Amino acid sequence: MTKEISAKQIIDLTVTSLGSSGEGVGKVDGFAVFAVGALPGEDVRVKLNQVKKSYATGQVIKVVTTSKERVTPVCPVYKECGGCQLQHLSYEGQLKAKQQQVVDALERIGHFHDIKVLPTIGDEIPWHYRNKMQVPVAMEGKKIEIGCFAQATHKIIDVEECFIQKEKNNVIAAVVRKWMKEFKIPGYMEDKQRGIVRHIMGRVGVRTGEVMVVLVTATPTVPHAKELVYMLQKEVPGFKTLVQNINTRHTNVILGEKNKIIFGSGSIKDKLGDLSFNISAQSFFQVNSEQAQKLYDTALEYAKLTGKETVVDVYCGTGTITLFLAQKAKNVFGIEIVPSAIRDAKTNAKENKIANANFILGDAAKELPNLLGAGVKPDVIVLDPPRAGCEVRVLEAIASVKPKRIVYVSCNPATLARDLVVLTKAKYKITKVQPVDMFPQTSHVECVALMSRVQK
């Protein structure tokens, strides 16, 4: 088949499913084609841009037969911007697609064909949900560009309003743009390694209303910083602090290592449930506060805590899930390898007056056996790893302590399926999996899997 088609060729395609990145998938004589912008059930005309050994990718240039789930995207730059992948699919269709994405990963990668995957828990308002904004800044001639990168490029699409950002974040971007124009503050030019402002970060406390602005600069000082503070105070309700993050390196990494507080305390607070969390420039905090509550409530439900259990939270980060668990457990131990995250976790525990949460800085593969050696016998282990999933040695360490239940919180169905294979071989069975839509309008899905130890 690879000899019959080539890049730039136009083909007709019947779409049968959605890929994990939101593209429509169909086959031409058994050869897989991934078409950006296509939906299941549609007949489309596709211009191919890449042809590999076993598949091809392309862009829809004409929809011949339209799916009943197709809707008009609200964002005027949706097709150019790489931030969203599913605005052309109805929200009900998105929820079904994400449930199917989890099913497909479990079947294709894990060979699990009888797992109970529940309907996706949706967001009541699937727009303007992101409490954290990170947008690049650049110069196009004399024009300041602030927005999002076009998909798979470093070209900035200038965006006046992002429909998945909290409205306050859009106001922050507009105020910084206005300040840069008024005081002739140049954006960073990556090719010339010149300019001042590289990125703008906004963080919004959804429950508290507090707002932080972080200006990522290529220079050690910010000219006219007082004027920026004044403009933010005037135009952004709840503005509490302005932080300069200095990144002088020629790198794709957004944040540098040094922060300077220009105004305020350098942090804000927000709440999840009854808990209060301190959020600094580099702190991890779920970007969709409303859905995070549902995600953590599901994890808590699956843990089945009565107040007598000992729980270990592996990859605990800044302790958000750990502190939720601590309210219902006898003791909770959070393990994390990142020092700054452990510091934040301890601060959050102290501020919430939670005394039964213990945080351990270290490698989970080593710390789990250490806990067992110290007489700690976990009844429940909770996992919330990064997209790469768990290392095999961590999974083996978990199996060696033999908890009654494992609650796996995943942001990547593919690595979840891979890791569940290891755990099922260690005498655990998958009870159910609950997808949660943390990122409406995108192809990403989180889920919570419950595993129980098989009784002999």
Secondary structure, DSSP 8 states (H G I E B T S, - for coil): -TTT--TT-EEEEEEEEE-TTS-EEEEETTEEEEEET--TT-EEEEEEEEE-SSEEEEEEEEEEE--TTB---S-TTTTTBSS-S-TTB-HHHHHHHHHHHHHHHHHHTT---S--B---B--SS-SS-BSEEEEEEEEETTEEEEEEEBTTSS-EEE-S--TTB-HHHHHHHHHHHHHHHHTT--B-BTTTTB-SEEEEEEEE-TTT--EEEEEEESSS--TTHHHHHHHHHHHSTTEEEEEEEE--SSSS-S--SEEEEEES-SEEEEEETTEEEEEETT----S-HHHHHHHHHHHHHHHT--S--EEEEET-TTSHHHHHHHTTSSEEEEEES-HHHHHHHHHHHHHTT--SEEEEES-HHHHHHHHHHTT---SEEEE---TT---HHHHHHHHHH--SEEEEEES-HHHHHHHHHHHHHTTEEEEEEEEE-SSTTSS--EEEEEEEE---
